[in-house]
Amino acid sequence: MKTFLTKILFLVLASILTLSEVTAQDSILSNEDFFQEFQNLKESQEQFNYFFDTPNRYNLNSAYDWLDTVNLYLNDAQKINDSVAINNYKIVTSQIYFDLGDYDKSLAITKELYGGKKSLDEKIKVIVLNLMDNNYSKLELYAEQIEIRKEKKELGITEKVAFYDIYSNLGLHRKAMDDYFLEEKKNVSENDFYSQAVFYNNVGNYLRLDKSTPTALSTYKKAKGFIDVFLNDVTKIKSEKEVIDGNHLKGIIEGNIGKCFSQLKQYEEAIPYLENSISIIKKYNKGKFSSNVVENTLEIASCYLQLDDFEKTTDFLSDSIDPRKTANIIKKNKLLAAYYDKTGDFENSIIYLKRNIRINDSIDINKSAIKKQQLAAVVGQDLENSRIMLEEQKKEIEKSRDEMIQKEEQINLVFISLIFTLLGFAGLVYAYLKSIKNQRLIAEQKGIIEKALVEKDSLLKEIHHRVKNNLQMVSSLLSLQTKNTRSKSAIAALEEGKSRVKAMALIHQKLYQNDDLSVIEMQGYIESLINSVQSVYKKGGHNINITIDAEGVELDIDRAIPFGLMLNELVSNSFKYAFPNDEDHGKIYIHLRKTMGEEGFFEYTDNGVGLPEDTDERAQSSMGIRLMNRLANQLQTNLNVDKTTEGVRFWFNFK
């Protein structure tokens, strides 16, 4: 009873803290008249700083009101030829155009300003270059964007020229993710929850665009967890900008989660996320154009169209949507064409299909050539960066070699001055010749060893390939035997055997596909294994939310095979027994981590019906449990089982 009351008290306190945080966040969005405060300031520099230090500047007055007023100030500054004020007001005007989504006008102003960059101070240069970078990205002018990033690197604004976002915009989402993970993961602190949310949201974007939707959804949920912790952390006082940026990011993440559900055809789950995303973004990005709002609105319309709710579809496809990206315009036309087709208005359906045909025709004329040029520019710059890095390394090596040569010469001079005899000189020559001979022998032996290693790797890959093929043949034989067997218990046993054979075959497949034949990357292996088990148990498993946390863990084949067979048994048992009613809220969590040294930890949980009361007695007769215990012995550990109030938990440590 005491424990129960403690839990209730904890929940009440947590609710109060959360409510107080929400109230504090709402108070940030005050009704202060920023527009009037801006006009009350006398100096252009004060107005410039106030504008860029006020994230919620369009709370009462639209961006168009700001634009009209700033243009009046700009005209006055031009009349008296106040160059500082002219530059300040032009930059503010460029930012307003960017907020309105008019990227051409914004870019034109910044290009004009940067033409006279010698007269600009460092702070203004940073703002102008960042605006140009963002405008080129929105206008898909990636070659020009690279030049701006090179300029930023030369000025010390950035350490290096990044390409991952450009690669993604050009359709190379997997390469973008690999580069982004390599460059940014090391810079994200574990205690910086906002940066963690940004990082995992971006990774989720690359995965979703690469059609890895289930993994993307899991990544987005991780990002949402981090941003919720950031926003609900009452122990840290956050500035107005931090609160606005945090909530804006939360809105974007929720929209991305909704898009994933939509891609997975779970339309009813997608709609609440998308609607909440639009509401949050409009609240915390007030007065600014947002392509996320456009994309989420179109996605909601698509969901309602798939659910045959035509009234809601037309509500979200109204003329209030202002898609500016070509892809969004095409999607809107496509949705309208599908809507009219479903409602029997084929004439209007054809009109919107023809619009898309015209757009695609106009794009296809130059798209291929432009994309090739952009790819060439990006790859060329990437190679240029690599070349510069190699040249710097080469210079360092040459410098070290020169220093070593100088030291060697000094030693030789000292030695010659001390010995100065023919015998000493002959000894040096002999030692030098012997050294050359030894180096040649070493080089030859090294070549022989490297060749042998290459042949060994090829043979090992061939062996693993053949073992995999043989195991697949065994699996096929078991399938044939299943078709010729009428006994349900025999069929079930054969299916279990086939699943175990597939788990072992998958190990060998991963090995011959890897460059490193000694270890297996477990995150990808577990995902493949889950897909294999789901294909066997077609009836169950598809409504279960499976979370895999094994990123960066690698195991050798001696540990991977017993581990894979054990995981195969656990997942199969969950699919068969844990969720008899095929619940929508079923969850499986798989956790694999390397701890200190070579120690490892494995945990498997599900929230199903749990183990029966006579589990210990069944363990003596159940082949699956006996098999898992023997596999645990192979890993030199013991399989531990915790029966919880909801589901079951298996865990063990291993070396």
JOQUI-V610514 format. One record per backbone hydrogen bond with DSSP energy under -0.5 kcal/mol. NH is the residue of the N-H (numbers start at 1). CO is the residue of the C=O. Records with the same first field share a line. If there is no record, write none. Layout:
NH = CO / CO
//
This chain:
5 = 1
6 = 2
7 = 3
8 = 4
9 = 5
10 = 6
11 = 7
12 = 8
13 = 9
14 = 10
15 = 11
16 = 12
17 = 13
18 = 14
19 = 15
20 = 16
21 = 17
22 = 18
23 = 19
24 = 20
25 = 21
26 = 22
27 = 23
28 = 24 / 25
29 = 25 / 26
30 = 28
34 = 32
37 = 33
38 = 34
39 = 35
40 = 36
41 = 37 / 38
47 = 43
48 = 44
49 = 45
50 = 46
51 = 47
52 = 48
53 = 49
54 = 51
55 = 53
57 = 54
59 = 56
66 = 62
67 = 63
68 = 64
69 = 65
70 = 66
71 = 67
72 = 68
73 = 69
74 = 70
75 = 71
76 = 72
77 = 73
78 = 74
79 = 75
80 = 76
82 = 77
83 = 81
86 = 82
87 = 83
88 = 84
89 = 85
90 = 86
91 = 87
92 = 88
93 = 89
94 = 90
95 = 91
96 = 92
97 = 93
98 = 94
99 = 95
100 = 96
101 = 97 / 98
102 = 97
103 = 101
106 = 102
107 = 103
108 = 104
109 = 105
110 = 106
111 = 107
112 = 108
113 = 109
114 = 110
115 = 111
116 = 112 / 113
117 = 114
119 = 116
120 = 117
125 = 121
126 = 122
127 = 123
128 = 124
129 = 125
130 = 126
131 = 127
132 = 128
133 = 129
134 = 130
135 = 131
136 = 132
137 = 133
138 = 134
139 = 135
140 = 137
141 = 136
142 = 140
145 = 141
146 = 142
147 = 143
148 = 144
149 = 145
150 = 146
151 = 147
152 = 148
153 = 149
154 = 150
155 = 151
156 = 153
157 = 152
158 = 152
162 = 160
167 = 163
168 = 164
169 = 165
170 = 166
171 = 168
172 = 167
173 = 171
176 = 172
177 = 173
178 = 174
179 = 175
180 = 176
181 = 177
182 = 178
183 = 179
184 = 180
185 = 180 / 181
187 = 184
188 = 184 / 185
189 = 187
192 = 189
193 = 191
196 = 192
197 = 193
198 = 194
199 = 195
200 = 196
201 = 197
202 = 198
203 = 199
204 = 200
205 = 201
206 = 202
207 = 203
208 = 204
209 = 205
210 = 206
211 = 208
212 = 207
213 = 211
216 = 212
217 = 213
218 = 214
219 = 215
220 = 216
221 = 217
222 = 218
223 = 219
224 = 220
225 = 221
226 = 222
227 = 223
228 = 224
229 = 225
230 = 226
231 = 227
232 = 228
233 = 229 / 230
234 = 232
236 = 233
237 = 235
243 = 239
244 = 240
245 = 241
246 = 242
247 = 243
248 = 244
249 = 245
250 = 246
251 = 247
252 = 248
253 = 249
254 = 250
255 = 251
256 = 252
257 = 253
258 = 254
259 = 255
260 = 256
261 = 257
262 = 258
263 = 259
264 = 260
265 = 262
266 = 261
267 = 265
270 = 266
271 = 267
272 = 268
273 = 269
274 = 270
275 = 271
276 = 272
277 = 273
278 = 274
279 = 275
280 = 276
281 = 277
282 = 278
283 = 279
284 = 280
285 = 281
288 = 285
289 = 99
294 = 290
295 = 291
296 = 292
297 = 293
298 = 294
299 = 295
300 = 296
301 = 297
302 = 298
303 = 299
304 = 300
305 = 301
306 = 302
307 = 303
308 = 305
309 = 304
310 = 308
313 = 309
314 = 310
315 = 311
316 = 312
317 = 313
318 = 315
321 = 318
329 = 325
330 = 326
331 = 327
332 = 328
333 = 329
334 = 330
335 = 331
336 = 332
337 = 333
338 = 334
339 = 335
340 = 336
341 = 337
342 = 338
343 = 339
344 = 341
345 = 340
346 = 344
349 = 345
350 = 346
351 = 347
352 = 348
353 = 349
354 = 350
355 = 351
356 = 352
357 = 353
358 = 354
359 = 355
360 = 356
361 = 357
362 = 358
363 = 359
364 = 360
365 = 361
366 = 362 / 363
367 = 363
368 = 364
370 = 366
371 = 367
372 = 368
373 = 369
374 = 370
375 = 371
376 = 372
377 = 373
378 = 374
379 = 375
380 = 376
381 = 377
382 = 378
383 = 379
384 = 380
385 = 381
386 = 382
387 = 383
388 = 384
389 = 385
390 = 386
391 = 387
392 = 388
393 = 389
394 = 390
395 = 391
396 = 392
397 = 393
398 = 394
399 = 395
400 = 396
401 = 397
402 = 398
403 = 399
404 = 400
405 = 401
406 = 402
407 = 403
408 = 404
409 = 405
410 = 406
411 = 407
412 = 408
413 = 409
414 = 410
415 = 411
416 = 412
417 = 413
418 = 414
419 = 415
420 = 416
425 = 421
426 = 422
427 = 423
428 = 424
429 = 425
430 = 426
431 = 427
432 = 428
433 = 429
434 = 430
435 = 431
436 = 432
437 = 433
438 = 434
439 = 435
440 = 436
441 = 437
442 = 438
443 = 439
444 = 440
445 = 441
446 = 442
447 = 443
448 = 444
449 = 445
450 = 446
451 = 447
452 = 448
453 = 449
454 = 450
455 = 451
456 = 452
457 = 453
458 = 454
459 = 455
460 = 456
461 = 457
462 = 458
463 = 459
464 = 460
465 = 461
466 = 462
467 = 463
468 = 464
469 = 465
470 = 466
471 = 467
472 = 468
473 = 469
474 = 470
475 = 471
476 = 472
477 = 473
478 = 474
479 = 475
480 = 476
481 = 477
482 = 478
483 = 479
484 = 480
485 = 482
491 = 487
492 = 488
493 = 489
494 = 490
495 = 491
496 = 492
497 = 493
498 = 494
499 = 495
500 = 496
501 = 497
502 = 498
503 = 499
504 = 500
505 = 501
506 = 502
507 = 503
508 = 504
509 = 505
510 = 506
511 = 507
512 = 508
513 = 509
514 = 510 / 511
517 = 515
519 = 516
520 = 555
522 = 520 / 553
523 = 550
525 = 521
526 = 522
527 = 523
528 = 524
529 = 525
530 = 526
531 = 527
532 = 528
533 = 529
534 = 530
535 = 531
536 = 532 / 533
537 = 533
538 = 536
540 = 537
544 = 541
545 = 586
546 = 544
547 = 545 / 588
548 = 546
549 = 547 / 590
553 = 550
555 = 520
557 = 518
559 = 556
560 = 556
561 = 557
562 = 558
563 = 559
564 = 560
565 = 561
566 = 562
567 = 563
568 = 564
569 = 565
570 = 566
571 = 567
572 = 568
573 = 569
574 = 570
575 = 571
576 = 572
577 = 573
578 = 573 / 574
579 = 574
580 = 577
582 = 579
586 = 583
588 = 545
589 = 605
590 = 547
591 = 589 / 603
592 = 549
593 = 601
595 = 593 / 599
599 = 596
600 = 654
601 = 593
602 = 652
603 = 591
604 = 650
605 = 589
606 = 648
607 = 587
609 = 578
615 = 612
618 = 614
619 = 615
620 = 617
621 = 618
622 = 618
623 = 621
626 = 622
627 = 623
628 = 624
629 = 625
630 = 626
631 = 627
632 = 628
633 = 629
634 = 630
635 = 631
636 = 633
637 = 632
640 = 638 / 651
642 = 649
643 = 641
644 = 642 / 647
647 = 608
648 = 606
649 = 642
650 = 604
651 = 640
652 = 602
654 = 600
655 = 635
//
